[in-house]
Amino acid sequence: MSSGTSLAFDFGTKSIGVAIGQRITGTARPLHALKARDGTPDWNAVERLLKEWQPDDIIVGLPLNMDGSEQPLTGRARKFANRLHGRFGVSVTLHDERLTTVEARAGLFEQGGFRALDKGSVDSASAVVILESWFEQHP
């Protein structure tokens, strides 16, 4: 039986934002961002997340330029998604993440000013925006 739980990642080369959400409510919340070395996370930490939350859906934000064209980070995000699938045998969906960082920063600033804008918080807040946007498009 499906839990309705979804996990989202906002890929970055130094930090990978993570969010958990429920399809039934269409809402998500941030989890701790994963530190990354040149885009490679601690795969054991990823495995712990997958075991703890047992998500039905895994969403990875796909960074695109405003005109929809790919940028250098786009291929790296695809590679991250492919590695998630390859290592853990999970289905991964890529989702357009244009403007998620802008929206996440604005929300965090509204809540706590400049102090709320540390890198990990912004990345995980971006993952929340990615996941909630995905919920809106896939009710």
N, C-alpha and C positions, 0 to 999 in steps of 0.2 A: 504494500500500500504506500502511496505517495505521501510524503510529509509536507510538501508544498514549500520546502526550504530551498532557498537559492543563495549561492555564494558568488560574489563579484570581486574581480581584481582590476585595479587601475595600474597597469604596467608602467614601470619606470626603471631606469638603469641603476639608481641608487636606493630607491624605495618603491615598494609595491603596495598600494593601498588595498585594503580588504574590507568588504561589507557583507553582512548577512541579512537576509530578508525573507519575508513570507509572502508567497503569491496571493494567498487569500485576502490579505489586507493591502497588498501592494506597497508595503512600506519596508524600509531597510534601516539598519543602524551600522555605524562604523565599528570595526574591530581594529586591533593594533596593526599598523602597517608592518610589512616584512622588510627588513633591510636586504639590499641586493648588492652584489658585486658585479658591475658591468651587466646588469640585467638578470643575473642568476641569483635566485633566492636560496635560502636554506631549505632544501627540498624536504628535510625531516619536519620542519615547521609547517610546510604546506600539507604534508601527510597528516600531521596532527590535526590541522584544521578540517581536513576532509573526514577524518575518523570522528572527530568531535561533533561536527554539524551534520554529516551524512546528507549533503545537499542533493536535491533532485536535478537542479540546474546549476551549471557553472558558466558564468558570463565573464568575458575578458573585454575590457574597453579597447576599441580599435581607434587609435589616433589618426585622424585625417585632417588635411588642410580644409579651410572653409569652403573651397570650391569642390570638395569631395575627392581630390587627388591624394595620392599617398605621399607620405613624408618619410624620412629615414627611420623614425621610430615605429612606423607602421609594420614594417617587416619584422622588427624585433618583437613586437607584441604578438604577431602571428606565430613566431617561433616559440614564444613562451606558451601560447595556447596549445601548440602542437606538442610541446614537451609535457604539459599537464596531461594531455590525452595519452601520450605514449607511456609515461611513467606510471599513471594510475588507472588507465583504462576507462577514464570518464569522458563523457560527451561534453564538449566545450563549444559555446556559442560566442562569436565575436559580435560586439555591438558598438555602433558609432558613438564616440565619446566627445564629439566636438562641443566645446564651451563648458564641459563639466568642471574643469578646474576653476574657471571664472566664477561659475555658480557656487561651487564649494567655498572658494575664498570669500565671496560676498556673504554667504551664510555664516561662516565662522567668524568673520570680522564683526558682523552684526551681533553675534552672541558674546564675543569676548575681546574685541579690538585686536590690535596687532599681536598681542600675546597668544591668541588662539591660532595664529597662522604658522605654527611649526610644520615642517615638511611632512611628517608622518600623519598629522591631523588633516592636512589638506589632501593628501593622497587617499586616505580612507574616506574622507567626506566626498571626494570625487567618485570613489567606488560606490558610495550610497546613491549619488546622482545617476551614475551609470545603471545601477540595478533598478532604481525606481523608474527610470526612463524605459528600461526593458520591460518592466511590469506593465507600464502604460500601453506599450505596443503589443504585448502578448498576455492579454487578460486570462 
